[in-house]
């Protein structure tokens, strides 16, 4: 069983692990179960290279890749307002 981890827990993990390349990811939208799956994937990546690190909304602009739930009108509206999004890998 995979227990859900908070973004704070994953950030703490990222700060304590040895320096390895990190791909910073931000997810806009998505259902609770979808987010848990993403968080589990991030946790699994911690022993791989590169590691994945979820970004908070405040740090979304630091993400290397952004996942946007195109079925969520709020996520789509948020994405359209981000001028920096054109410089990132975006998965809709």
Buried (B, 14 or more C-beta within 10 A) or exposed (E): EEEEBEBEEBBEBBEEEEEEEBBBBBBBBBEEEEBBBBBBEBBEBBEEEEBBBBBEEEBBBEBBBBBBBEEBEEBBEBBEEBEEBEEBEBEE
